[in-house]
Amino acid sequence: MYIAKKLKEKSIAEYLLYMWQMEDLIRAYGCSLPRIRKEYIDKFDYTPEQKDEEADWFGNLIRMMNEEGCREKGHLQINQVIIGDLFDLHCQLLDSNKFPFYNAEYYKVLPFIVELRQKGDKNVNEIETCLDALYGVMMLRLQQKEVSPETDHAIKEISTFIGMLSDYYIKDRTEGIDFGEQG
């Protein structure tokens, strides 16, 4: 909860990846709050009050996962809404002539997106495809598995692109963005 709050303010993309990791962590503990409390939360150097708040947060996530049918796989609706918002912002940025650097970065990663969509889920938007790739490589690295130089290059490009989108998201939420003429 504390990490999620900080990430949400700093980088919406990092926040989403963290939330996906929390969904997977909950699944790894069998959606059991007592296990998460004992085997995960209690390992942090938190006060008893902070541990209770963290347990409440995980309890709410578990409840939502159960209610939304994503105990086994999938993402919480709260995370899907943010992905939708990111995609909408992505489209607005592309439609505006005021963001040439964003457009250039998008067309730089487009071949990677096309390749990933051919291999993966074609029913998700481009932004979720990019986030899926970032998450997948993050999981490989956590497992200390090798990442090919080609994949590493693609991930660096996708990371730059998603980082730009994430920055625009925060800017749009805090001060607003003037998209000018939509073209």
N, C-alpha and C positions, 0 to 999 in steps of 0.2 A: 504494500500500500504506500509506504513512504517513498520507495524507489519509483513506483508508478506515478505518483504525484509530481515528483521532480522531473521525470522524463516527459510527462505530458506538457509541461510548461516549456521545456527546452527543445524537444524534438518529437513530433507526433509519430514519426516513423519508428524511432527507437522505442517509444511508448508501445506502439502496436506489436513490435517484435517481442518486447518484454511481456506484454499481456498474452501473446501466443505461447510464450515459454511458461507462463503461469498456468494456462489452460493445460498444457502438457504435464506440468508438475502435478497438478491436481489429479489428472488421469493416472499418473505414475503411482500416486498414493491411493488409488482406488476410490477417489472422491470421498475419502475419509478425513473429516476435520480433526478427530483426535490424533490420527497418525501425522497429519501435517503439523499440528501443534507440537507434538512430541519430537518428531524426527526432523522438522525443518525450522519452524518458528523459534523454538526454544534454543536453537544453535546461535541465534543472533544476540548481540549484546544490547538487548532492549530492556527497558524497565518493565515491570509486570503490567503496567497500564498499556504500554506500547504493544506488548505481546497480546493482550486482550483485544486491542484495536485491530491488530494484524489478523488475529483469529476471526474476528467479526467480518473483516474484509474477505478473507478466504471463504468463510461460511456463506456470505452473500454470493460469491462467485460460484460456489458449488451448487447453491440453490438455483441460480440462473442457468447453470449448465444442465441441471436436471430438468428444469421447466422447459428449456429450449431444445432439449433433445440432442445436446452435444457432449454427452458424457463420454462417448467413444471417439468422436472426431468432429471436426467443424469448429467454427468460431462463434463466440457470444455475439448477440445482436448489437451490444454496445460497441463492439469492435468493428462489426460489419458496417455500422452507420458511419463510423469515422472513415473507413475505406471508401464508402460511397461519397462522402464529403471531399475526400482527397481526389477522387476521380472527377467529380464535378469541377473542382478547382483546376485540375489538370486540363480539362476541356476548355475552361474559360481562358487559361493562360495561352493555350494553343490558338484559340480563336482571336486573341488580341494581337495587334501588331506592336504592342509596347514591351514585349518580352522576348526579344530575339535570342538572347543567350539561353533562355529556357527552351525555346524551339530548337535551337542548335543542339542542345544536350539531348533532347528527346530523339531527334533524328539520328544522333550518334548511337543511342541505345536501342533504337527500333529493331535493327537486325537481331539483337539478342532476345528482345521480347518476342519477335516472330518465331525464333527457334525454340524458345521456352514454351510458347503456346502450342507449338506442334507436338511437343513431347508431353505436355502436361494437361491441365484442366482448361479446356477451351471455353468453359462457361463463366470464367472469372475475367474481370476487366484487366487492362494492361497494368494498372497500378498494383493490384493484388498479385498479378503474375510476378512483378518485380519484387514485391515483399516476400512472396513464397520463395523466390530464388535466394534472397538475402537470408531468410530464416533457415533454409536448407543448408546453405554453406556454413552458417553459424553453428548449426547442429553438428555438421561434419567436423568442424574445428574443435568443438567441445569434446567430441569423441576422439580427437587427435587423429582423424583420418586425413589422408592426403587429398589435396585439391589440385587439379591439373592447372598448369599455367594459363591455358585458355579460359578455364572457368574463373580463375583468379582475376584475369584481365576483365572479363565480362562483369564480374561482381564489383570490381572497382568502378567501372563506368556506371553500372546501375546504382551503386551506392551514391555516387556524385549526383546523379539525376534525382534520385529519391530524396537526397539531402536538400537539393534546391527546392523541390516541391514541399518538403517539410518546412523549410524556412518561410516559403510563401504562405503556407497554411497558418503558421504562427503569426506572421505579419497581418494576414487577412483577419484573423481573430482579434488581434490587439489594436491595430490602427486602421484596418481596411485597405483594400487595394483598388486603385483606379485602373480599370481595364480599358478605358478609352473606347474607341470604336471597335465593336465586335465585327470581325471580317469573315 
